[in-house]
């Protein structure tokens, strides 16, 4: 059995979308990061810096395996099941590149833009403009890639799962953003209609 430790955020939704797409049986343990659940010693033993998502998998013989971080979870289960990763070397390389962009660029940039423009008690124009510009640069790259490709790595893969939840939350925060990037909008709308994506985006309830 897989236990998914998660919260209603784009990073958590990556893991639940993946598990839904793969049809793996899992149970959900909500980690309320607003209430500070992620700083509890029991959770830090699973995810050392207290971030979500994380999973604990029960193995034969009473052993357990932990994974923390959306990138590690996406890659582990895609490789283990042989699904959601392109078979060709070139397409697989593209999938790895866009997966990492979603994990290391799109996600953190979106979070930091929100922090400085919405949450920060003092609005620092330099920081706001910096992350706004970075986010525009990422969207421009996505737009160019999706101009000639239905998905980021040719076929639907963990690269799309890594990027979609943040694209979805940005779209909600700025209703006009997708209109400025028509290829990203087409991709976003296509991915959003996948049944497993709908289920994964609703976790935890």
Backbone as JSON Lines, residues from 0, in Angstrom:
{"i":0,"aa":"X","n":[0.84,-1.19,0.0],"ca":[0.0,0.0,0.0],"c":[0.88,1.25,0.0]}
{"i":1,"aa":"X","n":[0.46,2.23,-0.76],"ca":[1.14,3.51,-0.82],"c":[0.36,4.52,0.01]}
{"i":2,"aa":"X","n":[1.04,5.22,0.88],"ca":[0.43,6.34,1.6],"c":[1.0,7.63,1.04]}
{"i":3,"aa":"X","n":[0.13,8.48,0.54],"ca":[0.52,9.77,-0.02],"c":[0.3,10.85,1.03]}
{"i":4,"aa":"X","n":[1.38,11.51,1.4],"ca":[1.32,12.64,2.31],"c":[1.26,13.9,1.46]}
{"i":5,"aa":"X","n":[0.17,14.65,1.58],"ca":[-0.03,15.72,0.62],"c":[-0.88,16.84,1.2]}
{"i":6,"aa":"X","n":[-0.99,17.9,0.43],"ca":[-1.79,19.06,0.76],"c":[-2.36,19.59,-0.54]}
{"i":7,"aa":"X","n":[-3.41,20.39,-0.45],"ca":[-4.06,20.91,-1.65],"c":[-3.22,22.03,-2.26]}
{"i":8,"aa":"X","n":[-2.17,21.65,-2.95],"ca":[-1.26,22.59,-3.59],"c":[-0.76,21.95,-4.88]}
{"i":9,"aa":"X","n":[-0.21,22.75,-5.79],"ca":[0.27,22.17,-7.05],"c":[1.29,21.06,-6.88]}
{"i":10,"aa":"X","n":[2.21,21.2,-5.94],"ca":[3.2,20.14,-5.76],"c":[2.54,18.84,-5.32]}
{"i":11,"aa":"X","n":[1.6,18.94,-4.39],"ca":[0.88,17.75,-3.96],"c":[0.05,17.15,-5.08]}
{"i":12,"aa":"X","n":[-0.55,17.99,-5.89],"ca":[-1.4,17.52,-6.99],"c":[-0.61,16.76,-8.05]}
{"i":13,"aa":"X","n":[0.65,17.08,-8.23],"ca":[1.47,16.32,-9.17],"c":[1.46,14.84,-8.79]}
{"i":14,"aa":"X","n":[1.68,14.56,-7.51],"ca":[1.77,13.17,-7.06],"c":[0.43,12.46,-7.17]}
{"i":15,"aa":"X","n":[-0.66,13.13,-6.79],"ca":[-1.96,12.47,-6.85],"c":[-2.4,12.25,-8.3]}
{"i":16,"aa":"X","n":[-2.08,13.18,-9.19],"ca":[-2.38,12.97,-10.61],"c":[-1.63,11.75,-11.12]}
{"i":17,"aa":"X","n":[-0.36,11.66,-10.79],"ca":[0.45,10.52,-11.22],"c":[-0.15,9.2,-10.76]}
{"i":18,"aa":"X","n":[-0.47,9.11,-9.49],"ca":[-1.01,7.86,-8.94],"c":[-2.35,7.52,-9.57]}
{"i":19,"aa":"X","n":[-3.15,8.53,-9.85],"ca":[-4.43,8.3,-10.52],"c":[-4.21,7.84,-11.96]}
{"i":20,"aa":"X","n":[-3.29,8.45,-12.66],"ca":[-3.0,8.05,-14.04],"c":[-2.51,6.61,-14.11]}
{"i":21,"aa":"X","n":[-1.72,6.22,-13.15],"ca":[-1.16,4.86,-13.14],"c":[-2.12,3.84,-12.56]}
{"i":22,"aa":"X","n":[-3.2,4.3,-11.97],"ca":[-4.17,3.37,-11.39],"c":[-3.65,2.64,-10.16]}
{"i":23,"aa":"X","n":[-2.71,3.26,-9.45],"ca":[-2.15,2.62,-8.26],"c":[-3.04,2.88,-7.05]}
{"i":24,"aa":"X","n":[-3.18,1.88,-6.22],"ca":[-3.98,2.02,-5.0],"c":[-3.17,2.8,-3.96]}
{"i":25,"aa":"X","n":[-3.79,3.8,-3.39],"ca":[-3.09,4.59,-2.38],"c":[-4.11,5.18,-1.4]}
{"i":26,"aa":"X","n":[-3.6,5.5,-0.24],"ca":[-4.42,6.2,0.74],"c":[-3.81,7.58,0.95]}
{"i":27,"aa":"X","n":[-4.62,8.51,1.4],"ca":[-4.19,9.9,1.52],"c":[-4.05,10.29,2.99]}
{"i":28,"aa":"X","n":[-2.93,10.88,3.31],"ca":[-2.72,11.47,4.63],"c":[-2.5,12.97,4.4]}
{"i":29,"aa":"X","n":[-3.47,13.76,4.8],"ca":[-3.37,15.21,4.6],"c":[-2.36,15.81,5.57]}
{"i":30,"aa":"X","n":[-1.43,16.58,5.02],"ca":[-0.45,17.3,5.83],"c":[-0.82,18.78,5.74]}
{"i":31,"aa":"X","n":[-1.43,19.29,6.79],"ca":[-1.88,20.69,6.78],"c":[-0.68,21.59,7.03]}
{"i":32,"aa":"X","n":[-0.11,22.1,5.96],"ca":[1.09,22.92,6.11],"c":[0.77,24.29,6.71]}
{"i":33,"aa":"X","n":[-0.47,24.73,6.59],"ca":[-0.86,25.99,7.22],"c":[-0.87,25.85,8.74]}
{"i":34,"aa":"X","n":[-1.3,24.68,9.21],"ca":[-1.32,24.41,10.65],"c":[0.03,23.96,11.19]}
{"i":35,"aa":"X","n":[0.99,23.75,10.31],"ca":[2.32,23.36,10.75],"c":[2.54,21.86,10.87]}
{"i":36,"aa":"X","n":[1.63,21.05,10.31],"ca":[1.81,19.59,10.38],"c":[3.13,19.15,9.77]}
{"i":37,"aa":"X","n":[3.61,19.9,8.78],"ca":[4.83,19.5,8.09],"c":[6.09,19.7,8.93]}
{"i":38,"aa":"X","n":[5.96,20.33,10.08],"ca":[7.11,20.52,10.97],"c":[7.13,19.51,12.12]}
{"i":39,"aa":"X","n":[6.15,18.61,12.12],"ca":[6.09,17.61,13.19],"c":[7.21,16.59,12.98]}
{"i":40,"aa":"X","n":[7.86,16.15,14.05],"ca":[8.97,15.2,13.91],"c":[8.61,13.94,13.13]}
{"i":41,"aa":"X","n":[7.4,13.45,13.28],"ca":[7.0,12.24,12.55],"c":[7.02,12.48,11.04]}
{"i":42,"aa":"X","n":[6.6,13.67,10.64],"ca":[6.62,13.95,9.19],"c":[8.03,14.27,8.71]}
{"i":43,"aa":"X","n":[8.81,14.94,9.53],"ca":[10.19,15.24,9.14],"c":[11.01,13.97,8.97]}
{"i":44,"aa":"X","n":[10.61,12.89,9.63],"ca":[11.29,11.6,9.44],"c":[11.01,11.04,8.05]}
{"i":45,"aa":"X","n":[9.96,11.51,7.41],"ca":[9.62,11.08,6.06],"c":[10.15,12.06,5.03]}
{"i":46,"aa":"X","n":[9.91,13.34,5.27],"ca":[10.34,14.4,4.36],"c":[11.22,15.35,5.15]}
{"i":47,"aa":"X","n":[12.54,15.24,5.03],"ca":[13.47,15.89,5.96],"c":[13.35,17.4,6.09]}
{"i":48,"aa":"X","n":[12.91,18.11,5.04],"ca":[12.75,19.55,5.2],"c":[11.27,19.95,5.24]}
{"i":49,"aa":"X","n":[10.42,18.95,5.41],"ca":[9.02,19.23,5.67],"c":[8.18,19.64,4.48]}
{"i":50,"aa":"X","n":[8.66,19.38,3.28],"ca":[7.88,19.73,2.11],"c":[6.97,18.58,1.71]}
{"i":51,"aa":"X","n":[5.91,18.94,0.98],"ca":[5.04,17.91,0.41],"c":[5.2,17.96,-1.1]}
{"i":52,"aa":"X","n":[4.92,16.84,-1.79],"ca":[4.39,15.59,-1.29],"c":[5.49,14.64,-0.85]}
{"i":53,"aa":"X","n":[5.06,13.58,-0.19],"ca":[5.93,12.46,0.13],"c":[5.08,11.2,0.1]}
{"i":54,"aa":"X","n":[5.73,10.07,-0.07],"ca":[5.0,8.8,-0.02],"c":[5.78,7.82,0.85]}
{"i":55,"aa":"X","n":[5.03,6.93,1.48],"ca":[5.62,5.78,2.18],"c":[4.94,4.55,1.61]}
{"i":56,"aa":"X","n":[5.74,3.62,1.17],"ca":[5.21,2.4,0.56],"c":[5.53,1.21,1.44]}
{"i":57,"aa":"X","n":[4.49,0.44,1.76],"ca":[4.68,-0.79,2.54],"c":[5.2,-1.88,1.63]}
{"i":58,"aa":"X","n":[6.3,-2.5,2.05],"ca":[6.96,-3.53,1.25],"c":[6.88,-4.88,1.96]}
{"i":59,"aa":"X","n":[7.14,-5.94,1.24],"ca":[7.13,-7.27,1.88],"c":[8.12,-7.33,3.06]}
{"i":60,"aa":"X","n":[7.75,-8.13,4.04],"ca":[8.63,-8.29,5.19],"c":[8.56,-7.15,6.18]}
{"i":61,"aa":"X","n":[7.54,-6.31,6.07],"ca":[7.4,-5.21,7.0],"c":[8.28,-4.02,6.72]}
{"i":62,"aa":"X","n":[8.99,-4.04,5.59],"ca":[9.85,-2.91,5.24],"c":[9.02,-1.77,4.66]}
{"i":63,"aa":"X","n":[9.59,-0.59,4.71],"ca":[8.93,0.59,4.15],"c":[9.92,1.35,3.29]}
{"i":64,"aa":"X","n":[9.39,1.98,2.25],"ca":[10.21,2.82,1.38],"c":[9.6,4.22,1.36]}
{"i":65,"aa":"X","n":[10.44,5.22,1.56],"ca":[9.94,6.59,1.49],"c":[10.46,7.26,0.23]}
{"i":66,"aa":"X","n":[9.7,8.21,-0.25],"ca":[10.11,9.1,-1.33],"c":[9.58,10.48,-0.98]}
{"i":67,"aa":"X","n":[10.4,11.49,-1.11],"ca":[9.92,12.84,-0.85],"c":[10.29,13.74,-2.01]}
{"i":68,"aa":"X","n":[9.38,14.65,-2.32],"ca":[9.57,15.57,-3.44],"c":[8.84,15.07,-4.68]}
{"i":69,"aa":"X","n":[8.16,15.99,-5.35],"ca":[7.33,15.59,-6.48],"c":[8.15,14.99,-7.62]}
{"i":70,"aa":"X","n":[9.33,15.54,-7.88],"ca":[10.15,15.02,-8.97],"c":[10.57,13.59,-8.74]}
{"i":71,"aa":"X","n":[10.99,13.28,-7.52],"ca":[11.4,11.92,-7.2],"c":[10.23,10.95,-7.32]}
{"i":72,"aa":"X","n":[9.06,11.37,-6.86],"ca":[7.87,10.51,-6.92],"c":[7.46,10.26,-8.37]}
{"i":73,"aa":"X","n":[7.42,11.31,-9.17],"ca":[7.04,11.16,-10.57],"c":[7.99,10.21,-11.3]}
{"i":74,"aa":"X","n":[9.26,10.43,-11.14],"ca":[10.25,9.63,-11.86],"c":[10.27,8.19,-11.36]}
{"i":75,"aa":"X","n":[10.18,7.99,-10.06],"ca":[10.23,6.64,-9.5],"c":[9.11,5.76,-10.03]}
{"i":76,"aa":"X","n":[7.88,6.26,-9.95],"ca":[6.76,5.42,-10.35],"c":[6.62,5.29,-11.86]}
{"i":77,"aa":"X","n":[7.05,6.3,-12.6],"ca":[7.06,6.16,-14.05],"c":[8.05,5.09,-14.48]}
{"i":78,"aa":"X","n":[9.24,5.1,-13.89],"ca":[10.25,4.09,-14.24],"c":[9.83,2.71,-13.75]}
{"i":79,"aa":"X","n":[9.25,2.64,-12.58],"ca":[8.87,1.36,-12.0],"c":[7.75,0.69,-12.81]}
{"i":80,"aa":"X","n":[6.81,1.47,-13.28],"ca":[5.68,0.91,-14.03],"c":[5.94,0.85,-15.53]}
{"i":81,"aa":"X","n":[6.95,1.58,-15.99],"ca":[7.22,1.64,-17.43],"c":[6.18,2.43,-18.19]}
{"i":82,"aa":"X","n":[5.54,3.37,-17.52],"ca":[4.49,4.17,-18.13],"c":[4.76,5.66,-17.91]}
{"i":83,"aa":"X","n":[4.14,6.47,-18.75],"ca":[4.24,7.93,-18.68],"c":[5.64,8.46,-18.91]}
{"i":84,"aa":"X","n":[6.44,7.65,-19.59],"ca":[7.76,8.07,-20.06],"c":[7.91,7.6,-21.5]}
{"i":85,"aa":"X","n":[8.31,8.46,-22.42],"ca":[8.49,8.03,-23.81],"c":[9.58,6.96,-23.9]}
{"i":86,"aa":"X","n":[9.44,6.1,-24.9],"ca":[10.42,5.03,-25.08],"c":[11.64,5.49,-25.87]}
{"i":87,"aa":"X","n":[11.45,6.34,-26.84],"ca":[12.58,6.79,-27.66],"c":[13.54,7.65,-26.87]}
{"i":88,"aa":"X","n":[14.82,7.54,-27.21],"ca":[15.85,8.28,-26.48],"c":[15.63,9.78,-26.56]}
{"i":89,"aa":"X","n":[15.32,10.29,-27.75],"ca":[15.15,11.74,-27.92],"c":[13.94,12.25,-27.16]}
{"i":90,"aa":"X","n":[12.82,11.54,-27.28],"ca":[11.61,11.97,-26.57],"c":[11.79,11.84,-25.06]}
{"i":91,"aa":"X","n":[12.51,10.8,-24.64],"ca":[12.77,10.64,-23.2],"c":[13.62,11.79,-22.68]}
{"i":92,"aa":"X","n":[14.61,12.2,-23.48],"ca":[15.44,13.34,-23.07],"c":[14.6,14.6,-22.93]}
{"i":93,"aa":"X","n":[13.68,14.8,-23.87],"ca":[12.78,15.96,-23.78],"c":[11.93,15.86,-22.51]}
{"i":94,"aa":"X","n":[11.41,14.66,-22.24],"ca":[10.58,14.48,-21.06],"c":[11.37,14.83,-19.79]}
{"i":95,"aa":"X","n":[12.62,14.39,-19.7],"ca":[13.43,14.68,-18.53],"c":[13.66,16.19,-18.39]}
{"i":96,"aa":"X","n":[13.9,16.85,-19.51],"ca":[14.18,18.29,-19.48],"c":[12.96,19.08,-19.02]}
{"i":97,"aa":"X","n":[11.79,18.77,-19.57],"ca":[10.59,19.51,-19.18],"c":[10.11,19.11,-17.79]}
{"i":98,"aa":"X","n":[10.35,17.86,-17.4],"ca":[10.06,17.46,-16.02],"c":[10.84,18.33,-15.05]}
{"i":99,"aa":"X","n":[12.13,18.49,-15.32],"ca":[12.96,19.28,-14.42],"c":[12.6,20.75,-14.47]}
{"i":100,"aa":"X","n":[12.18,21.24,-15.63],"ca":[11.72,22.63,-15.7],"c":[10.51,22.83,-14.8]}
{"i":101,"aa":"X","n":[9.59,21.86,-14.83],"ca":[8.43,21.97,-13.97],"c":[8.77,21.96,-12.5]}
{"i":102,"aa":"X","n":[9.75,21.12,-12.14],"ca":[10.12,20.96,-10.73],"c":[11.0,22.12,-10.24]}
{"i":103,"aa":"X","n":[11.98,22.51,-11.04],"ca":[12.99,23.46,-10.55],"c":[12.78,24.9,-11.02]}
{"i":104,"aa":"X","n":[11.95,25.11,-12.03],"ca":[11.77,26.47,-12.55],"c":[10.33,26.96,-12.43]}
{"i":105,"aa":"X","n":[9.4,26.28,-13.09],"ca":[8.02,26.74,-13.1],"c":[7.43,26.79,-11.69]}
{"i":106,"aa":"X","n":[7.58,25.7,-10.94],"ca":[7.01,25.66,-9.59],"c":[7.59,26.71,-8.66]}
{"i":107,"aa":"X","n":[8.9,26.71,-8.44],"ca":[9.48,27.71,-7.52],"c":[9.25,29.15,-7.96]}
{"i":108,"aa":"X","n":[9.3,29.4,-9.27],"ca":[9.08,30.77,-9.74],"c":[7.65,31.22,-9.45]}
{"i":109,"aa":"X","n":[6.68,30.33,-9.72],"ca":[5.3,30.67,-9.42],"c":[5.07,30.92,-7.95]}
{"i":110,"aa":"X","n":[5.66,30.08,-7.11],"ca":[5.52,30.23,-5.66],"c":[6.14,31.54,-5.19]}
{"i":111,"aa":"X","n":[7.33,31.85,-5.68],"ca":[8.01,33.06,-5.23],"c":[7.31,34.33,-5.73]}
{"i":112,"aa":"X","n":[6.75,34.28,-6.92],"ca":[5.98,35.44,-7.4],"c":[4.79,35.67,-6.48]}
{"i":113,"aa":"X","n":[4.11,34.6,-6.11],"ca":[2.96,34.73,-5.21],"c":[3.4,35.26,-3.84]}
{"i":114,"aa":"X","n":[4.5,34.74,-3.33],"ca":[4.97,35.17,-2.01],"c":[5.26,36.66,-1.98]}
{"i":115,"aa":"X","n":[5.97,37.15,-3.0],"ca":[6.4,38.55,-2.97],"c":[5.3,39.51,-3.39]}
{"i":116,"aa":"X","n":[4.4,39.08,-4.25],"ca":[3.36,39.99,-4.73],"c":[2.08,39.95,-3.9]}
{"i":117,"aa":"X","n":[1.88,38.84,-3.14],"ca":[0.64,38.7,-2.37],"c":[0.9,38.57,-0.87]}
{"i":118,"aa":"X","n":[1.78,37.67,-0.48],"ca":[1.94,37.34,0.94],"c":[2.89,38.26,1.7]}
{"i":119,"aa":"X","n":[3.89,38.78,1.04],"ca":[4.91,39.57,1.74],"c":[4.31,40.83,2.37]}
{"i":120,"aa":"X","n":[4.64,41.09,3.63],"ca":[4.11,42.31,4.28],"c":[4.64,43.58,3.62]}
{"i":121,"aa":"X","n":[5.83,43.48,3.05],"ca":[6.41,44.62,2.34],"c":[6.56,44.24,0.87]}
{"i":122,"aa":"X","n":[5.97,45.0,-0.01],"ca":[6.05,44.72,-1.44],"c":[7.36,45.3,-1.99]}
{"i":123,"aa":"X","n":[8.19,44.4,-2.49],"ca":[9.51,44.79,-3.02],"c":[9.44,44.72,-4.54]}
{"i":124,"aa":"X","n":[9.38,45.84,-5.23],"ca":[9.21,45.84,-6.69],"c":[10.26,45.01,-7.42]}
{"i":125,"aa":"X","n":[11.5,45.06,-6.96],"ca":[12.56,44.29,-7.62],"c":[12.23,42.8,-7.63]}
{"i":126,"aa":"X","n":[11.83,42.27,-6.48],"ca":[11.53,40.84,-6.38],"c":[10.29,40.49,-7.2]}
{"i":127,"aa":"X","n":[9.27,41.32,-7.13],"ca":[8.05,41.06,-7.89],"c":[8.34,41.04,-9.39]}
{"i":128,"aa":"X","n":[9.08,42.04,-9.85],"ca":[9.4,42.12,-11.28],"c":[10.31,40.98,-11.71]}
{"i":129,"aa":"X","n":[11.23,40.58,-10.83],"ca":[12.14,39.49,-11.15],"c":[11.37,38.21,-11.42]}
{"i":130,"aa":"X","n":[10.51,37.81,-10.5],"ca":[9.8,36.54,-10.66],"c":[8.71,36.63,-11.72]}
{"i":131,"aa":"X","n":[8.13,37.81,-11.91],"ca":[7.18,37.98,-13.0],"c":[7.87,37.77,-14.34]}
{"i":132,"aa":"X","n":[9.06,38.36,-14.48],"ca":[9.82,38.2,-15.73],"c":[10.25,36.76,-15.96]}
{"i":133,"aa":"X","n":[10.66,36.07,-14.88],"ca":[11.05,34.67,-15.0],"c":[9.88,33.8,-15.42]}
{"i":134,"aa":"X","n":[8.71,34.09,-14.85],"ca":[7.52,33.31,-15.19],"c":[7.14,33.53,-16.65]}
{"i":135,"aa":"X","n":[7.27,34.76,-17.13],"ca":[6.99,35.04,-18.54],"c":[7.97,34.31,-19.45]}
{"i":136,"aa":"X","n":[9.21,34.23,-19.03],"ca":[10.23,33.52,-19.82],"c":[9.92,32.03,-19.9]}
{"i":137,"aa":"X","n":[9.46,31.46,-18.8],"ca":[9.09,30.05,-18.78],"c":[7.88,29.8,-19.67]}
{"i":138,"aa":"X","n":[6.88,30.66,-19.57],"ca":[5.69,30.49,-20.4],"c":[6.01,30.65,-21.89]}
{"i":139,"aa":"X","n":[6.93,31.55,-22.2],"ca":[7.34,31.7,-23.6],"c":[8.0,30.42,-24.11]}
{"i":140,"aa":"X","n":[8.8,29.77,-23.26],"ca":[9.43,28.51,-23.65],"c":[8.4,27.41,-23.83]}
{"i":141,"aa":"X","n":[7.42,27.35,-22.92],"ca":[6.35,26.37,-23.05],"c":[5.55,26.61,-24.33]}
{"i":142,"aa":"X","n":[5.27,27.87,-24.6],"ca":[4.49,28.23,-25.79],"c":[5.2,27.77,-27.07]}
{"i":143,"aa":"X","n":[6.5,28.01,-27.12],"ca":[7.27,27.61,-28.31],"c":[7.3,26.09,-28.44]}
{"i":144,"aa":"X","n":[7.53,25.39,-27.35],"ca":[7.59,23.93,-27.39],"c":[6.26,23.33,-27.84]}
{"i":145,"aa":"X","n":[5.16,23.88,-27.34],"ca":[3.85,23.33,-27.62],"c":[3.28,23.78,-28.96]}
{"i":146,"aa":"X","n":[4.0,24.66,-29.64],"ca":[3.53,25.1,-30.96],"c":[3.49,23.94,-31.94]}
{"i":147,"aa":"X","n":[4.43,23.02,-31.82],"ca":[4.49,21.89,-32.75],"c":[4.32,20.55,-32.1]}
{"i":148,"aa":"X","n":[3.88,20.54,-30.83],"ca":[3.76,19.29,-30.09],"c":[2.5,19.31,-29.24]}
{"i":149,"aa":"X","n":[1.75,18.22,-29.27],"ca":[0.54,18.14,-28.46],"c":[0.87,18.16,-26.97]}
{"i":150,"aa":"X","n":[1.99,17.51,-26.62],"ca":[2.43,17.45,-25.24],"c":[3.91,17.8,-25.19]}
{"i":151,"aa":"X","n":[4.43,17.97,-23.99],"ca":[5.78,18.49,-23.85],"c":[6.85,17.53,-24.35]}
{"i":152,"aa":"X","n":[6.57,16.23,-24.3],"ca":[7.56,15.25,-24.77],"c":[6.98,14.38,-25.88]}
{"i":153,"aa":"X","n":[6.14,14.95,-26.71],"ca":[5.53,14.2,-27.79],"c":[4.24,13.55,-27.33]}
{"i":154,"aa":"X","n":[4.35,12.52,-26.49],"ca":[3.18,11.88,-25.89],"c":[3.03,12.37,-24.45]}
{"i":155,"aa":"X","n":[1.83,12.2,-23.92],"ca":[1.55,12.61,-22.55],"c":[2.48,11.87,-21.59]}
{"i":156,"aa":"X","n":[3.08,12.62,-20.66],"ca":[4.1,12.02,-19.8],"c":[4.18,12.74,-18.47]}
{"i":157,"aa":"X","n":[5.13,12.3,-17.64],"ca":[5.35,12.96,-16.36],"c":[5.82,14.4,-16.53]}
{"i":158,"aa":"X","n":[6.31,14.76,-17.71],"ca":[6.67,16.16,-17.96],"c":[5.43,17.03,-17.9]}
{"i":159,"aa":"X","n":[4.34,16.57,-18.5],"ca":[3.09,17.32,-18.46],"c":[2.53,17.38,-17.05]}
{"i":160,"aa":"X","n":[2.62,16.26,-16.33],"ca":[2.11,16.22,-14.96],"c":[2.9,17.18,-14.07]}
{"i":161,"aa":"X","n":[4.21,17.31,-14.32],"ca":[5.05,18.2,-13.51],"c":[4.69,19.66,-13.71]}
{"i":162,"aa":"X","n":[4.2,20.0,-14.89],"ca":[3.93,21.41,-15.21],"c":[2.47,21.8,-15.06]}
{"i":163,"aa":"X","n":[1.56,20.86,-15.26],"ca":[0.15,21.23,-15.33],"c":[-0.4,21.89,-14.07]}
{"i":164,"aa":"X","n":[-0.21,21.35,-12.85],"ca":[-0.86,21.97,-11.69],"c":[-0.47,23.43,-11.48]}
{"i":165,"aa":"X","n":[0.79,23.76,-11.75],"ca":[1.19,25.16,-11.6],"c":[0.6,26.02,-12.7]}
{"i":166,"aa":"X","n":[0.53,25.49,-13.92],"ca":[-0.13,26.23,-15.0],"c":[-1.59,26.47,-14.66]}
{"i":167,"aa":"X","n":[-2.22,25.49,-14.02],"ca":[-3.63,25.63,-13.65],"c":[-3.83,26.69,-12.59]}
{"i":168,"aa":"X","n":[-2.95,26.73,-11.59],"ca":[-3.13,27.71,-10.53],"c":[-2.8,29.11,-11.02]}
{"i":169,"aa":"X","n":[-1.82,29.23,-11.91],"ca":[-1.52,30.54,-12.5],"c":[-2.7,31.03,-13.33]}
{"i":170,"aa":"X","n":[-3.34,30.11,-14.05],"ca":[-4.51,30.48,-14.86],"c":[-5.64,30.99,-13.98]}
{"i":171,"aa":"X","n":[-5.8,30.38,-12.81],"ca":[-6.85,30.84,-11.89],"c":[-6.53,32.21,-11.32]}
{"i":172,"aa":"X","n":[-5.25,32.44,-11.03],"ca":[-4.84,33.71,-10.44],"c":[-4.88,34.85,-11.45]}
{"i":173,"aa":"X","n":[-4.61,34.54,-12.69],"ca":[-4.59,35.54,-13.77],"c":[-5.4,34.99,-14.92]}
{"i":174,"aa":"X","n":[-6.66,35.37,-14.98],"ca":[-7.57,34.8,-15.97],"c":[-7.18,35.03,-17.4]}
{"i":175,"aa":"X","n":[-6.31,36.01,-17.64],"ca":[-5.93,36.34,-19.02],"c":[-4.63,35.7,-19.47]}
{"i":176,"aa":"X","n":[-3.93,35.03,-18.54],"ca":[-2.59,34.55,-18.88],"c":[-2.62,33.55,-20.03]}
{"i":177,"aa":"X","n":[-3.59,32.64,-20.03],"ca":[-3.62,31.63,-21.07],"c":[-4.0,32.22,-22.42]}
{"i":178,"aa":"X","n":[-4.72,33.33,-22.41],"ca":[-5.08,33.96,-23.68],"c":[-3.84,34.53,-24.37]}
{"i":179,"aa":"X","n":[-2.83,34.82,-23.59],"ca":[-1.59,35.35,-24.17],"c":[-0.7,34.24,-24.73]}
{"i":180,"aa":"X","n":[-1.0,33.0,-24.36],"ca":[-0.2,31.86,-24.8],"c":[-1.15,30.78,-25.34]}
{"i":181,"aa":"X","n":[-1.6,30.91,-26.57],"ca":[-2.63,30.0,-27.1],"c":[-2.23,28.53,-27.14]}
{"i":182,"aa":"X","n":[-0.96,28.25,-27.37],"ca":[-0.53,26.85,-27.38],"c":[-0.55,26.25,-25.97]}
{"i":183,"aa":"X","n":[-0.14,27.06,-25.01],"ca":[-0.21,26.62,-23.62],"c":[-1.67,26.42,-23.22]}
{"i":184,"aa":"X","n":[-2.55,27.3,-23.67],"ca":[-3.97,27.17,-23.35],"c":[-4.55,25.88,-23.92]}
{"i":185,"aa":"X","n":[-4.23,25.58,-25.16],"ca":[-4.73,24.35,-25.77],"c":[-4.25,23.14,-24.99]}
{"i":186,"aa":"X","n":[-2.97,23.13,-24.64],"ca":[-2.4,22.02,-23.84],"c":[-3.06,21.95,-22.47]}
{"i":187,"aa":"X","n":[-3.17,23.08,-21.8],"ca":[-3.8,23.14,-20.48],"c":[-5.21,22.58,-20.53]}
{"i":188,"aa":"X","n":[-6.0,23.01,-21.49],"ca":[-7.39,22.58,-21.56],"c":[-7.5,21.08,-21.87]}
{"i":189,"aa":"X","n":[-6.57,20.58,-22.69],"ca":[-6.57,19.15,-23.02],"c":[-6.24,18.3,-21.8]}
{"i":190,"aa":"X","n":[-5.18,18.68,-21.09],"ca":[-4.76,17.94,-19.9],"c":[-5.83,18.02,-18.81]}
{"i":191,"aa":"X","n":[-6.44,19.18,-18.66],"ca":[-7.44,19.39,-17.61],"c":[-8.64,18.46,-17.76]}
{"i":192,"aa":"X","n":[-8.91,18.0,-18.98],"ca":[-10.07,17.15,-19.23],"c":[-9.8,15.67,-18.99]}
{"i":193,"aa":"X","n":[-8.56,15.3,-18.72],"ca":[-8.27,13.9,-18.45],"c":[-8.93,13.49,-17.13]}
{"i":194,"aa":"X","n":[-9.66,12.37,-17.12],"ca":[-10.34,11.95,-15.87],"c":[-9.39,11.8,-14.69]}
{"i":195,"aa":"X","n":[-8.2,11.24,-14.92],"ca":[-7.25,11.04,-13.82],"c":[-6.74,12.39,-13.3]}
{"i":196,"aa":"X","n":[-6.61,13.35,-14.18],"ca":[-6.18,14.68,-13.76],"c":[-7.26,15.33,-12.9]}
{"i":197,"aa":"X","n":[-8.5,15.2,-13.3],"ca":[-9.6,15.75,-12.49],"c":[-9.61,15.13,-11.1]}
{"i":198,"aa":"X","n":[-9.42,13.82,-11.05],"ca":[-9.41,13.14,-9.74],"c":[-8.21,13.59,-8.91]}
{"i":199,"aa":"X","n":[-7.05,13.64,-9.54],"ca":[-5.84,14.02,-8.82],"c":[-5.86,15.43,-8.31]}
{"i":200,"aa":"X","n":[-6.47,16.34,-9.07],"ca":[-6.54,17.74,-8.65],"c":[-7.46,17.93,-7.44]}
{"i":201,"aa":"X","n":[-8.32,16.96,-7.17],"ca":[-9.25,17.05,-6.05],"c":[-8.71,16.42,-4.77]}
{"i":202,"aa":"X","n":[-7.46,15.98,-4.78],"ca":[-6.85,15.33,-3.61],"c":[-5.96,16.35,-2.89]}
{"i":203,"aa":"X","n":[-6.02,16.44,-1.56],"ca":[-6.99,15.77,-0.68],"c":[-8.32,16.51,-0.69]}
{"i":204,"aa":"X","n":[-9.36,15.82,-0.29],"ca":[-10.68,16.44,-0.28],"c":[-10.75,17.53,0.79]}
